[in-house]
């Protein structure tokens, strides 16, 4: 019964996604806002903003509180008094499906690109926040490339890949 119940929740989330996509598309079409095609700039803006939003929710430490809403958290204290939070997926149910969705950048990315696209065409007020997220996404990609170049140069110099670096609130 457990797997069948989980399949039901996965189906319901998929159905909800389809309703958001179809309902949003229908609303854009009926209000005359659904474009026939989009420019490369618009596609790049939506893509980068969606990438940044997906990364924010799936990886970044600052949104851990949000991911925690869908996880089962156990506080473990060892003999020395050190406290550790043990985060686990719920056994089943809607929380498990949501936690699995938030743990998959490709799955959650589909949701973010859908919502970002619908909002982008729904109102001109969305343009500035989407631009900001897109610029942050581009910056994220540039930072990752520079970090990889730095690791590669250290590796070639014989220093190897650094074992620790300051992560701050980022994932």
N, C-alpha and C positions, 0 to 999 in steps of 0.2 A: 504493500500500500504506500510506503514512503516514497518510492521512486515515481509511482503514478501521480501522487499528490504533487511532487515537485515538478513533474512534467506539466501538470495543470497550471501551476503558477508561472512556469516559463511560457506556456501558451498564452496565458492572460496578459503577461507583460508584452509579448509579441503583438497580441491583438490591440493593446493600448497604444503601442508604437504605431501600428498601422492606422488606427483611428486618428492619432495626432497628425500623421503624414497626410492621410487622405482629407481629414477635416481642414487642416491648414491649407492644403492645396486648393480645396474647393472654395474656402473663404477668399484666398488670394485671387482665384479665378473670378468668383462672383463679384468681387470689389474692383476688378480691373487691374489688379496689381501683379498678377502672375505673368512673368515675362516669357516670351517665346524663346529667347536665348539671352545669354549674359556675356559680358565682356571678360577678357582674361583677367583684368584688374579686379572685377567683382568676384570671380571664382577664386583668385589668389587670396583676396581679403577674407572671404568666407572660410576658405581652407585653413589659413593661418590662425584665424580667430578660433575656429573649432578645435584645431590642434592644441592651442594653448588652454582652452577650457577643459578639454579632455585630460590633458596633463595635470591641470590644477586639481581636478576632482579625483583622478586615479592615483597620482603619485605625490603631489606636494604635501608636505607636512602640515602646512597651515590649514588644510581641509581634512585632516585626520579626524577631527571632531565629527564631521559629517559622515565619513565612512564608518566611524564607531557606532553611529545610530543603528546600523544594520548588522553589526557583529555581536557576538557573545563575548563579553569581556569578563575575565576572571582576574582578581588581584591576588598575586602569589607573593608571600613574604617568606624569605629563606631564614635560616638559623641566625645569620648575622644581622637580620633586620632589613635587608635590602628588599625593596618592593619592585615587583615586575608586573606589568600588565600583559596578560595572555589574551591575544585576540584570535578568535576562531569563528569560522563560518557557522551560522545557525544550522541545525540539523536539517530543517526543511521549512517551507513556507515562503511567504512574500519577502521576508527579510533576507532569506538565503538568496533568492533570485536577485534582489537589489544589490546584495553584497557581491555576488558573482559578477553582476553587470559593472559595478564600480571597481572591480579588480581586473577588468579586461579593457585595455586601452582601445582595442579595435571595436569591441561591442559598444562601449560608452561613446567612442568617437562617432559612431553612426548616429547615436541620439544627439550628440552636440552639433554635428553638421546639419542634421535635420532641423533642429530648433533654431540654430543660428541662421540658416537659410530662410526659414519661414519668417523670423523676426526681421531679418535684413530687408525683405521685400514688403513686410507689413507696414512699416512706419519709417519715415526719414529720421526719427529720433534715435533709431538703433544704430545709425551709421557711425557716430562717434565712439560709443563703447565697443563696437565691433572693430573699428580701426585700431583702438587702443589694444584690444586683445590680439589682433593680427600683428601689430608691431611687437608686442611682447612675445608672440610665437616666433617671429623672425629672429628676435634677439636671443631667444632660447636656442634656436638652431645654430646661430652664430657662436654662442657660448659653448655649446656642445662640440662644435667643430674645432674651436680653438683649444678646448680641453683635450680633445683627441690628439691634436697636433703636438701639444705640450707633452702628453704621455708618450707619444711615439718618439719624440726627440729625446726625452729622458731615457727611454728604453734603448735607443740606438747609442746613447752616450754611456750606457752601462749602468745607469741608475735604476732601471726597471720602472714599472708603473708604481706611482705613489700608493702606499697602503691606506693612508688616511688623508682626508682633506676636509676643510670646513664646509659643512653642508648647510648651516643655518636653518631656515625654515623650508628649504627646498627638498624635493624628493630626488 
